[in-house]
């Protein structure tokens, strides 16, 4: 049982995911209606991130310079990793660091 959410990657991060910007995924959860951003990041690390993990993660934490929006709201307003993600939410990972 899990929580179905939409993941989006932008600002160059999509290149880490076979150039696919949007994904619908089921995040394992003890509760059928919600999970945390920490669980979402763990799922991405274990199931989706196949190349250049250092561009997305620094150890087990998100790299600085990656903005996370949940339904267009900054995750920092909801507690960062502890922010609640519910069914059908859109979680956007946007790199603010790109070459020029």
N, C-alpha and C positions, 0 to 999 in steps of 0.2 A: 504494500500500500504506500502511496506517495502523494505528493502535491504536484500537479501539472502547472508549469509556468512557462513563460516565454523568455528566452535569453537573447539579447542582442549585443553584438560586438561592433564597435566603430572606432574611427580614428586610427586605423591601421591594425587594430587587434584582430579583425576578421581574418587576416593572413595566417594567424595561428590556428584557425579553425577551417582550413581548406577554402578560404575566401567566402564562407557562408556567413552572412551577417545575422540571420535570425534562426533560432532553433526553438522547437517546442519539446520540453523534456519533463520527465517525471522524477522529482527529487525524493528519495526515500525519506520517510518521516513516520514517527510514532503517531502523529496526529494527522488525520486525513485532510485537514483544511489549511494547515500552515506549517512553515518551517522557518529557519533563520538564514540570513545571508551567509553566515559561516558554513552552514550545510551546503548551500549552493556553490560556494567557492570550493569546498572539498569535493563535491560531485564533479565540478569542472576539471579539477586537478586529476582525479582518478579516472574519469570516463571520457573526457573530451579533448584534453590538452595533450597532443601527441608530439609537437615539435616546439622547440625554443621555450620551454616552460619558464626560463629566467626572464622572459619578456613580459610575463603575466604575474608571476609570483616571485617573491624573495623569501626563500625558505617556505613556510606555509602561509605567509601573509601576502595580500595583494601588494604589488609594487606601488611605490609612491608615483603620483602622476596619472593614476587611473581613477577617473570619476565614476561613481556608481550611482545610478538613478533608479529608483523603484517607482514605477508609474509617474515618471517625470519629477520625482522629489528626491533630493540629495539624501543618501543613506546616512550621512552624519547627523541629520535631524532625527533619525530613528534609532540611533545607537550603534551605527556602523555594523560590525559583524553580528551583533545581537538583534539587529533590525528584523522584524517579522515580515515574512513573505507569504502571501496567501494564494490560493488557487487562482489561476489566470492572471496573476500579476505579471508585469513586464519589467524585467531587470536588465538595465542597459549598462554595459561596461564600455567606457569611452576613454581612450588614451588622449591625454592632453600633451603628450610629448611625442613630437614627430619632427623629422628632419625638414630642413627648409632649403 
